[in-house]
Every structure is written in structure tokens, then in C-alpha cells.
Amino acid sequence: MEQPIGLELRLNLSFAAAPDTVTGTRSKEGLGVLTRIDVPAAFEDRLGKDFRPFVILGACNPPPAHAALSGDARAGLFLPCNVVAEQRQDGVWASPVNPELMPGVGSLALTPELRRVASDARARFEHAASSLQQA
């Protein structure tokens, strides 16, 4: 059975509150947000084009990231794990990536250590996702 690339969560809050709420729930799971990309601002600045409210948050948990990078430096190609917050016609959505898919992409070997790190990250993302749905 094919795994989804990420979870899709409809949020019961405004888009303005979504990035900080997502960041807060990630923090409770030990996932710090290292990067925040304001996609509409980037598109306006670089392309002169409008885009709907859309933020990409790069989340990372230092202990598993250290373990993954120590096992295979190419794991850095998949870090941090992204979470998208976006405004759609039907509401505000958050979509964290499925970390279990990332180490299996391309030629990066899915070692037992990387499998454990990805499984742990997915469990943390799912727990944070359930907190988000209650927000």
C-alpha cells in the first residue's frame, strides 16, 4: 500500500494564527522550527506575482537529526522536515511531510537507524497533528 506524502489537517483557526500554532505544537514534541518561508512574499519579490497565504516551516528534532546525519550525511538532504500552512478556499490547512518516505527517496539506503529515526519523527508529527486538530 502506498504511503501518503504527508498528512492533511484542516485547522479551526485563522491563517494568521496557523504558523505560530503549528510551531507551538511542534515544540511540545521536541520539534523546533528552524526555517520559515513566506511563499507569497518570495513570489511577489522574485516574480512580481500574487499567491495565496502559504508558509513552509522547516521542523527538526536535534537528537534524531544527529543520529541520522551521523549514520549517513546524505540524510541532510531531507532535513529539516517541512510542514505547510496554507489558506485554501475551504479553510486553513496544515500538512506535515511523512518523514518515513523521505529516507527511501532516491539512492539513500534505508538503514535500520534511518528507519528508526523516520518512524520516531512520524510518531511525533502525528502526535503534534492530533494537538493541532484540537486547537
C-alpha positions as CSV (number, residue, x, y, z in Angstrom):
1,M,0.0,0.0,0.0
2,E,1.3,3.4,-1.0
3,Q,2.0,5.8,1.9
4,P,0.8,9.4,1.7
5,I,3.4,12.1,1.1
6,G,2.0,13.9,4.2
7,L,-0.9,14.4,6.5
8,E,-3.7,16.9,5.7
9,L,-5.2,18.6,8.6
10,R,-8.0,21.2,8.4
11,L,-7.5,23.8,11.2
12,N,-10.2,25.6,13.1
13,L,-8.3,28.9,13.2
14,S,-7.3,31.8,11.1
15,F,-4.4,31.7,8.7
16,A,-2.7,34.4,10.7
17,A,-2.6,32.1,13.7
18,A,-1.7,28.9,11.9
19,P,2.1,29.2,11.6
20,D,2.5,30.1,15.3
21,T,0.1,27.4,16.4
22,V,1.8,24.8,14.2
23,T,5.2,25.9,15.6
24,G,3.8,25.6,19.2
25,T,2.5,22.1,18.7
26,R,5.8,21.0,17.1
27,S,7.7,22.5,20.0
28,K,5.8,20.3,22.5
29,E,7.1,17.2,20.6
30,G,10.7,18.4,20.6
31,L,10.5,19.6,17.0
32,G,11.9,23.1,16.7
33,V,11.1,25.2,13.6
34,L,14.4,26.2,12.0
35,T,13.1,27.9,8.9
36,R,10.0,29.8,7.9
37,I,9.4,30.7,4.3
38,D,6.7,33.2,3.4
39,V,5.9,31.9,-0.1
40,P,3.6,34.8,-1.2
41,A,6.3,37.3,-0.2
42,A,9.0,35.3,-2.0
43,F,6.9,35.1,-5.2
44,E,6.0,38.8,-5.0
45,D,9.6,39.8,-4.5
46,R,11.1,37.4,-7.2
47,L,8.3,37.1,-9.7
48,G,6.1,40.0,-9.1
49,K,3.2,37.5,-8.7
50,D,0.5,37.1,-6.1
51,F,0.0,33.8,-4.2
52,R,-2.5,32.7,-1.6
53,P,-1.4,32.7,2.1
54,F,1.2,29.9,2.3
55,V,4.0,29.3,4.7
56,I,6.6,26.5,4.7
57,L,8.0,25.6,8.2
58,G,11.2,23.5,8.4
59,A,11.0,21.4,11.6
60,C,13.8,19.4,13.2
61,N,14.4,17.4,16.3
62,P,18.1,17.6,17.1
63,P,18.8,14.1,18.7
64,P,17.2,12.1,15.8
65,A,18.7,14.5,13.2
66,H,22.1,14.0,14.8
67,A,21.7,10.2,14.6
68,A,20.5,10.3,11.0
69,L,23.4,12.6,9.9
70,S,25.9,10.5,11.9
71,G,24.7,7.4,10.1
72,D,24.7,8.9,6.6
73,A,25.4,12.6,5.8
74,R,23.1,12.4,2.8
75,A,20.2,12.4,5.3
76,G,20.8,16.1,5.4
77,L,19.2,16.4,2.0
78,F,15.9,15.6,3.7
79,L,16.3,17.8,6.8
80,P,14.5,19.8,8.1
81,C,11.1,18.1,7.7
82,N,8.7,20.5,6.2
83,V,5.2,21.5,7.4
84,V,3.0,23.6,5.2
85,A,0.4,26.0,6.5
86,E,-1.9,27.3,3.8
87,Q,-5.2,29.1,3.1
88,R,-7.4,27.2,0.7
89,Q,-10.9,28.0,-0.5
90,D,-12.3,25.6,2.1
91,G,-10.3,26.9,5.1
92,V,-6.9,26.8,6.7
93,W,-4.8,23.6,6.4
94,A,-1.6,22.2,7.8
95,S,0.3,19.5,6.0
96,P,3.3,17.9,7.6
97,V,5.5,15.7,5.4
98,N,5.6,12.0,6.1
99,P,9.2,11.5,7.4
100,E,9.1,7.8,6.7
101,L,9.0,8.4,3.0
102,M,12.0,10.7,2.8
103,P,14.9,8.3,3.6
104,G,13.6,5.9,0.9
105,V,13.7,8.5,-1.8
106,G,16.5,8.1,-4.4
107,S,19.6,6.1,-3.6
108,L,19.8,6.9,0.2
109,A,19.8,3.5,1.8
110,L,17.0,2.9,4.3
111,T,19.3,1.7,7.1
112,P,17.8,0.4,10.4
113,E,19.0,3.6,12.1
114,L,17.3,5.9,9.5
115,R,14.2,3.8,9.6
116,R,14.1,4.2,13.4
117,V,14.6,8.0,13.1
118,A,11.9,8.4,10.5
119,S,9.5,6.3,12.4
120,D,10.1,8.3,15.6
121,A,9.7,11.6,13.6
122,R,6.4,10.3,12.1
123,A,5.1,9.4,15.6
124,R,6.0,12.9,16.8
125,F,4.4,14.5,13.8
126,E,1.2,12.5,14.3
127,H,1.0,13.4,17.9
128,A,1.5,17.1,17.1
129,A,-1.1,16.7,14.4
130,S,-3.7,15.5,16.9
131,S,-2.9,18.5,19.1
132,L,-3.4,20.8,16.1
133,Q,-6.8,19.3,15.3
134,Q,-7.9,20.2,18.9
135,A,-6.6,23.8,18.6
